[in-house]
Amino acid sequence: MTEPENSHPKDRVEELSVTEVSDQVLQELSGLFGTRESENISESVDIIELNDMTITDVVDLADVVTKDDTPQELDREEFETIVISDISIDVSPRVEPIDPLLNGMADDAGTLVVIDDDLDRVVIVDDDRPDSTFEERQRRSRRRERLQKVKWLKLAGAVAASVVVVIALLASPIFAIRSVTVEGNVYTSKEVLAAVTKTLKGASVFTVDTQRARELLLEDSWVSDVRITTRFPGKALVEIAERVPIIWYVGDDQKARIVDARGRIIAVLDGWPTKYLRVTGVGPSLEAGATADDVYRAAAQLVLALPDELRPLVKSLEVSPGGELAMTLKGGTLVRFGPPNDLQDKLVAVVVLLRRQNPSTLAVIDVSTGDPTVQVR
C-alpha cells in the first residue's frame, strides 16, 4: 500500500488486513510460526510508526492455530522481546494539584505542609520566631540617627559661632572710620553735613549705614544726588550733586523762591537775589523742597535753552495770571510765548527774527500761535 507523499509518519496509523500483506512477508511469517492458511488468521496486524520507525506488532500470537486447529503454545525462548515505548507519554508520577485555597495560605508567615496520604489534612508550621539580632540592629540604627543629628547640630553651632566672630571683628574699632571727606557742597546746610559726619565717624567701614547718611543729605533742598563710598582701612568719601538755581519769583509773603530746572523750590530767601533771572508777578508761597507750577518749570527750561547770543539781551520773564509766559529784553522789546508748550519751536522763531531785524526797532514779538508777528515802534 502506497503512503501519501505529504503525510508525516507520526501523524499516520493504519490498519492492514492479512490479505493485503505481500507473499514474501507471508512466507517469512510461515517460516517463523509454522504453516497456516491465510483464512485461519483472524487477527489483524497493526503497523505503528514511532519516531520515523515502523514496528510490526503481531496481535495475540498465543492464539495462532495450527493446520489441524489444535492450539499450540509458542516457545517464548524462540522470540526476541521487543519493548515498545512512546516518548509522548509522560510516565512521571502523577501529582495531585493542591487546593487553590491552600496555595493562598502559603504566602502567610509560616510553612505549609500537605500530607500526601490525605490531602484534606494540612499542617501549618509557624516559623515566626524572634530574631535575636533584630533589637541590636534597631539600637544601632537609633544610635546612628542620634550621631547624625549631633553632627548637624555641631556644624550649625560652628557656623553660627564663626558668623558671630566675623561680625564682631568687622564691627570692632580696628576698622572704624576716622576720616570723612565731603565734595561738591556749596549751598548744602552745614547742620546737615555735621549730622552726616557724625553718622559715619566711628562706624566700621564694613558695617557703616551709608544709606542712612544718604537720606539725611537728600533731605536738604539743595542736594540733588549723593554718593558715599568707604575706603579701607578707615576713610569715607561723600560726593554731593547740588541743584542748579535758574530763576526766582516773589511769593505772596514777599519772599523770594529760587527754582531749578525741574521746578523744585531750592530755597526761600528774605532778600532778592541778583544772580538769576526774575519771573515778575506774584507766585505761590511754597516751602523749600516743594515743586512749583508747570509754568515756572517751563520758564526755567526756557532760560536754559537760550542761545549765547540771546541770553545777554534778556532782562526778565513774566507769568500772567492765566498761565502764559512772556520775556522782556533789555531794549524794552516784549516777546510773547503764550501757553508753555512748544517752547523750543517758538524760541527758534524768535532767534531767527532777531537776527534779521534790530531789536531796538521792535516793540512786540508774538509767537504764541506758532507764526511770529511783530509790532514796530
C-alpha positions as CSV (number, residue, x, y, z in Angstrom):
1,M,0.0,0.0,0.0
2,T,1.5,3.3,-1.1
3,E,1.7,6.2,1.5
4,P,0.9,9.8,0.6
5,E,3.9,11.9,-0.1
6,N,2.9,14.9,2.1
7,S,1.9,12.9,5.1
8,H,4.1,12.7,8.2
9,P,4.9,9.3,9.7
10,K,3.9,10.5,13.2
11,D,0.5,11.6,12.1
12,R,-0.4,8.3,10.5
13,V,-1.6,5.0,12.0
14,E,-3.1,2.5,9.6
15,E,-4.5,-1.0,10.0
16,L,-3.8,-3.6,7.3
17,S,-5.6,-6.9,6.9
18,V,-3.6,-10.1,6.3
19,T,-4.9,-10.4,2.8
20,E,-3.1,-7.2,1.9
21,V,0.3,-8.5,3.1
22,S,2.6,-9.5,0.3
23,D,3.5,-13.1,-0.4
24,Q,7.1,-12.6,0.7
25,V,6.0,-11.4,4.1
26,L,3.6,-14.4,4.4
27,Q,6.4,-16.8,3.6
28,E,8.6,-15.2,6.3
29,L,5.8,-15.5,8.8
30,S,5.1,-19.1,7.9
31,G,8.8,-19.9,8.5
32,L,8.6,-18.3,11.9
33,F,5.2,-19.5,13.2
34,G,4.5,-22.6,11.1
35,T,2.3,-23.3,8.1
36,R,-1.2,-21.9,8.2
37,E,-3.8,-20.8,5.8
38,S,-4.5,-17.1,5.3
39,E,-8.1,-17.7,6.0
40,N,-7.3,-19.0,9.5
41,I,-5.7,-15.7,10.5
42,S,-8.4,-13.9,12.3
43,E,-6.4,-11.1,13.9
44,S,-5.0,-8.0,12.2
45,V,-1.6,-6.6,12.1
46,D,-1.0,-3.1,13.4
47,I,1.7,-1.0,11.8
48,I,2.7,1.8,14.2
49,E,5.2,4.4,13.2
50,L,7.1,5.9,16.0
51,N,10.0,8.3,15.7
52,D,10.4,7.6,12.0
53,M,10.5,3.7,12.6
54,T,7.8,1.1,11.6
55,I,7.3,-1.7,14.2
56,T,5.1,-4.7,13.3
57,D,3.1,-5.8,16.2
58,V,1.5,-9.3,15.8
59,V,-1.6,-9.3,17.9
60,D,-2.4,-12.2,20.1
61,L,0.4,-14.6,19.0
62,A,-0.7,-17.1,21.5
63,D,-4.0,-17.7,19.7
64,V,-2.4,-18.8,16.5
65,V,-3.7,-22.2,15.5
66,T,-2.1,-25.0,13.5
67,K,-3.4,-26.7,10.5
68,D,-5.3,-29.3,12.5
69,D,-6.9,-26.5,14.6
70,T,-5.1,-27.6,17.7
71,P,-3.9,-24.8,19.8
72,Q,-0.1,-24.8,20.3
73,E,1.8,-22.9,22.9
74,L,4.6,-20.9,21.4
75,D,8.0,-21.3,22.8
76,R,8.9,-17.9,24.2
77,E,12.6,-18.5,24.0
78,E,12.4,-18.5,20.2
79,F,11.3,-14.9,20.1
80,E,13.1,-11.7,20.9
81,T,11.3,-9.5,23.4
82,I,10.6,-6.0,21.9
83,V,9.8,-3.2,24.2
84,I,7.7,-0.5,22.6
85,S,7.8,2.9,24.2
86,D,6.2,6.2,23.2
87,I,8.1,9.4,24.3
88,S,4.9,11.4,24.1
89,I,3.6,9.5,27.1
90,D,4.5,11.1,30.4
91,V,5.4,8.3,32.8
92,S,6.3,10.6,35.7
93,P,4.4,10.1,38.9
94,R,1.1,12.0,38.9
95,V,1.0,14.8,41.4
96,E,-2.4,15.8,42.6
97,P,-3.0,19.6,42.4
98,I,-3.2,21.4,45.7
99,D,-6.3,23.2,46.5
100,P,-6.0,26.9,45.4
101,L,-7.3,28.0,48.8
102,L,-4.3,26.2,50.3
103,N,-1.9,27.9,47.9
104,G,-3.0,31.2,49.1
105,M,-2.2,30.2,52.6
106,A,1.4,29.6,51.7
107,D,2.0,33.4,51.4
108,D,1.3,33.8,55.0
109,A,4.0,33.7,57.6
110,G,4.9,30.0,58.3
111,T,5.4,26.8,56.4
112,L,2.6,24.9,54.7
113,V,2.8,21.1,54.9
114,V,0.4,18.9,53.0
115,I,0.1,15.2,53.9
116,D,0.5,13.1,50.7
117,D,-1.8,10.3,52.0
118,D,-4.6,12.7,52.9
119,L,-4.8,16.0,51.0
120,D,-7.5,17.1,53.4
121,R,-5.0,17.3,56.2
122,V,-2.9,20.5,56.3
123,V,-0.4,21.4,58.9
124,I,1.0,24.9,59.2
125,V,4.3,25.3,61.0
126,D,4.9,28.8,62.4
127,D,8.5,29.9,61.7
128,D,7.9,33.4,63.1
129,R,10.5,33.2,65.8
130,P,12.0,36.3,67.3
131,D,15.3,37.3,65.7
132,S,18.0,37.6,68.4
133,T,19.8,40.3,66.4
134,F,16.8,42.4,65.5
135,E,16.8,44.5,68.6
136,E,20.6,45.0,68.2
137,R,20.1,46.3,64.7
138,Q,17.4,48.7,65.9
139,R,19.7,50.0,68.6
140,R,22.5,50.6,66.1
141,S,20.1,52.4,63.8
142,R,18.8,54.7,66.5
143,R,22.4,55.3,67.6
144,R,23.4,56.3,64.0
145,E,20.5,58.7,63.8
146,R,21.4,60.3,67.1
147,L,25.0,60.7,65.9
148,Q,23.8,62.2,62.7
149,K,21.7,64.8,64.5
150,V,24.5,65.7,66.8
151,K,26.8,66.1,63.9
152,W,24.5,68.6,62.2
153,L,23.9,70.5,65.4
154,K,27.7,70.8,65.9
155,L,28.1,72.0,62.4
156,A,25.3,74.6,62.7
157,G,26.8,75.8,66.0
158,A,30.2,76.1,64.4
159,V,28.8,78.2,61.6
160,A,26.9,80.4,63.9
161,A,29.9,81.0,66.1
162,S,32.0,81.8,63.0
163,V,29.4,84.4,61.9
164,V,29.4,86.0,65.3
165,V,33.2,86.2,65.4
166,V,33.3,87.7,61.9
167,I,30.7,90.3,62.7
168,A,32.4,91.2,66.0
169,L,35.7,91.5,64.2
170,L,34.3,93.7,61.4
171,A,32.4,95.9,63.9
172,S,35.5,96.4,66.1
173,P,37.2,99.8,66.3
174,I,40.1,98.4,64.3
175,F,38.2,99.2,61.1
176,A,36.4,102.3,62.3
177,I,36.0,105.3,60.0
178,R,38.3,108.1,61.3
179,S,38.2,110.5,58.3
180,V,35.2,111.8,56.3
181,T,35.7,113.9,53.1
182,V,32.9,115.9,51.6
183,E,33.0,117.1,47.9
184,G,30.6,119.2,45.8
185,N,28.9,121.1,48.6
186,V,28.3,124.8,48.1
187,Y,24.8,125.6,49.4
188,T,24.3,122.4,51.4
189,S,23.3,123.1,55.0
190,K,26.2,122.9,57.4
191,E,24.0,121.4,60.1
192,V,23.1,118.5,57.7
193,L,26.8,117.9,56.9
194,A,27.6,117.8,60.6
195,A,24.9,115.2,61.2
196,V,26.2,113.0,58.3
197,T,29.8,113.2,59.5
198,K,28.6,112.2,63.0
199,T,26.8,109.2,61.5
200,L,29.8,108.0,59.5
201,K,32.7,108.6,62.0
202,G,33.4,105.7,64.4
203,A,31.5,103.2,62.4
204,S,33.2,100.2,60.8
205,V,34.0,100.5,57.1
206,F,32.3,97.2,56.6
207,T,29.1,97.8,58.6
208,V,28.5,101.5,58.3
209,D,25.0,102.6,57.4
210,T,25.7,104.7,54.3
211,Q,22.0,104.6,53.3
212,R,21.1,106.5,56.4
213,A,23.7,109.1,55.8
214,R,22.5,109.5,52.2
215,E,18.9,110.0,53.3
216,L,20.0,112.8,55.6
217,L,21.7,114.6,52.8
218,L,18.7,114.2,50.4
219,E,16.5,116.0,52.9
220,D,18.4,119.2,52.1
221,S,16.5,121.0,49.3
222,W,19.8,122.0,47.6
223,V,21.0,118.3,47.3
224,S,20.0,116.6,44.1
225,D,22.0,113.3,44.5
226,V,24.6,111.8,46.9
227,R,27.2,109.0,46.6
228,I,29.0,107.7,49.7
229,T,31.9,105.3,49.5
230,T,34.2,103.8,52.2
231,R,37.9,103.2,51.8
232,F,39.9,100.7,53.8
233,P,41.0,100.9,56.5
234,G,39.2,104.0,57.9
235,K,38.1,106.6,55.3
236,A,34.7,107.7,53.9
237,L,34.1,109.9,50.8
238,V,30.8,111.9,50.4
239,E,30.1,113.3,46.9
240,I,27.2,115.7,46.6
241,A,25.5,116.9,43.5
242,E,23.7,120.2,44.2
243,R,20.7,121.6,42.3
244,V,21.3,124.5,39.9
245,P,19.2,127.6,40.5
246,I,17.8,129.1,37.3
247,I,15.0,131.6,38.1
248,W,13.3,133.2,41.1
249,Y,10.0,134.7,41.9
250,V,8.3,136.5,44.7
251,G,5.5,134.8,46.7
252,D,2.6,136.2,48.5
253,D,4.7,136.6,51.6
254,Q,7.1,138.8,49.7
255,K,9.9,136.2,50.0
256,A,11.9,135.1,47.0
257,R,11.7,131.5,45.8
258,I,14.6,130.1,43.9
259,V,13.6,127.4,41.3
260,D,15.8,124.9,39.5
261,A,15.3,123.4,36.0
262,R,12.8,120.8,37.4
263,G,10.6,123.3,39.0
264,R,11.7,122.5,42.6
265,I,11.9,125.2,45.2
266,I,15.5,125.2,46.3
267,A,15.4,127.9,48.9
268,V,13.2,130.6,50.4
269,L,15.1,133.9,50.9
270,D,14.1,137.1,52.7
271,G,16.1,139.2,50.2
272,W,16.0,139.3,46.4
273,P,18.8,137.5,44.6
274,T,20.6,139.2,41.7
275,K,22.4,136.3,40.1
276,Y,19.3,134.7,38.5
277,L,16.6,135.8,36.1
278,R,13.4,137.0,37.8
279,V,10.0,136.0,36.9
280,T,7.8,139.0,37.5
281,G,4.5,138.8,39.1
282,V,3.4,137.1,42.3
283,G,3.6,133.4,42.7
284,P,2.6,130.8,45.3
285,S,4.2,130.9,48.7
286,L,5.8,127.4,48.7
287,E,8.3,126.0,51.2
288,A,11.8,124.8,50.2
289,G,11.7,121.3,48.7
290,A,8.2,121.8,47.2
291,T,7.5,121.8,43.4
292,A,6.3,124.9,41.7
293,D,3.6,125.1,39.0
294,D,4.4,123.9,35.4
295,V,4.7,127.4,34.1
296,Y,7.6,128.2,36.4
297,R,9.3,124.9,35.4
298,A,8.7,125.9,31.7
299,A,10.3,129.3,32.4
300,A,13.4,127.7,33.9
301,Q,13.8,125.4,31.0
302,L,13.3,128.3,28.5
303,V,16.2,130.1,30.2
304,L,18.4,127.1,30.0
305,A,17.6,126.8,26.3
306,L,18.6,130.5,25.5
307,P,21.4,130.6,23.0
308,D,24.5,132.6,23.9
309,E,23.7,135.4,21.5
310,L,20.3,136.0,23.1
311,R,21.0,135.4,26.8
312,P,22.7,138.8,27.4
313,L,19.7,140.5,25.9
314,V,17.1,139.1,28.3
315,K,16.1,141.3,31.2
316,S,13.3,139.2,32.9
317,L,10.4,136.8,32.4
318,E,6.8,137.2,33.2
319,V,4.0,134.8,34.1
320,S,0.4,136.1,33.6
321,P,-2.5,135.2,35.9
322,G,-3.8,133.0,33.0
323,G,-0.5,131.0,33.0
324,E,1.0,132.5,29.8
325,L,4.7,133.1,29.6
326,A,6.5,136.2,28.3
327,M,10.0,137.6,28.1
328,T,11.3,141.2,28.2
329,L,14.5,142.2,26.5
330,K,16.8,144.9,27.9
331,G,15.9,147.2,25.0
332,G,12.3,147.0,26.0
333,T,11.1,144.6,23.4
334,L,8.3,142.2,24.7
335,V,8.3,138.6,23.4
336,R,5.0,136.7,24.0
337,F,5.3,132.9,24.1
338,G,1.8,132.2,25.2
339,P,1.0,128.9,26.8
340,P,4.1,127.0,28.0
341,N,4.1,124.4,25.1
342,D,6.3,124.0,22.0
343,L,8.7,126.4,23.6
344,Q,11.6,125.2,21.6
345,D,10.0,125.9,18.2
346,K,8.8,129.3,19.4
347,L,12.3,130.2,20.7
348,V,13.8,129.3,17.3
349,A,11.4,131.6,15.5
350,V,12.3,134.5,17.9
351,V,16.1,133.9,17.4
352,V,15.7,133.9,13.5
353,L,13.6,137.1,13.7
354,L,16.1,139.0,15.9
355,R,18.9,138.0,13.5
356,R,17.1,139.7,10.7
357,Q,15.9,142.8,12.5
358,N,17.3,145.2,15.1
359,P,15.6,144.5,18.4
360,S,15.5,148.2,19.2
361,T,13.1,148.8,16.3
362,L,10.6,146.1,17.5
363,A,8.1,146.7,20.2
364,V,6.4,143.3,20.4
365,I,7.2,139.9,19.0
366,D,4.3,137.5,19.3
367,V,5.0,133.7,18.7
368,S,2.1,132.4,20.9
369,T,0.3,131.0,17.8
370,G,3.4,129.5,16.3
371,D,3.6,132.0,13.4
372,P,5.7,135.1,14.5
373,T,4.1,138.6,14.2
374,V,5.8,141.8,15.1
375,Q,4.9,145.3,16.1
376,V,7.3,148.0,15.1
377,R,7.9,151.1,17.2
